Amino acid sequence: MSEVPAATAPPTKLGPGRLVLVVGPSGAGKDTLINLARSACAGDSNIVFPRRVVTRRASAFEDNEEMDVLAFRQALAKGQFALHWEAHGHFYGLPLSINDDIRAGRTVVVNVSRGVISLLQRLYEHVVLVAITAPADVLAARLASRGRSSDADLGERLHRVVDEDLVSRDMTIVNVGDAGAHAKLLTQIIRGESVARHGATANRGGNADVYRHDD
């Protein structure tokens, strides 16, 4: 599996807005938590949840803009993406409009591949990295239940290796149990609030706080 990130690079780091990167393995529930956080932030015009462009059929599991490969390449040639990459045999793109949001001081929340983190940290001044994860057996069960053709090679998705030592995460959420509680934590991070510890256990894990809410 290849990941080839590329971006429309500004001469200096973009700011003053914040770019919140939500990353994690397939089946971790990233889109579930993002969708709940989007609903919680619906009244705040300073928080933006742009839709990714993906060369894969849209589904109930993620809020993406579907685009075929030819149209994606045409959009890329026209410079319509702030960032694009390839993963799991599909092309992904973030709309160029996120740069205008960042310049305007807004907070932009995006679900991205772990392989593009370092590039985004070089391009944007204020990057917050939130890792969403779950135990391997939970990931496998969730992927199997989706029944999506692009998830056919579950072993490849579950065993994908990214050098975690090179990734400085601000927060890790173990998404097992109450999704609402985890989404509340994500929403607090997005808003730049102090994260409430009520109803969750917190442990120091590497460079990030690790939160898990148990039923």
Secondary structure as UniProt FT lines:
FT   STRAND          6..7
FT   STRAND          14..23
FT   TURN            26..27
FT   HELIX           30..40
FT   TURN            41..43
FT   TURN            45..46
FT   STRAND          47..48
FT   STRAND          52..54
FT   TURN            60..61
FT   STRAND          64..66
FT   HELIX           69..77
FT   TURN            78..79
FT   STRAND          81..87
FT   TURN            88..89
FT   STRAND          90..95
FT   HELIX           97..103
FT   TURN            104..105
FT   STRAND          107..111
FT   HELIX           114..116
FT   HELIX           117..123
FT   STRAND          124..133
FT   HELIX           136..146
FT   HELIX           149..151
FT   HELIX           154..158
FT   HELIX           164..166
FT   STRAND          171..174
FT   HELIX           179..191
FT   TURN            198..199
FT   STRAND          201..205
FT   TURN            206..207
FT   STRAND          208..212
//
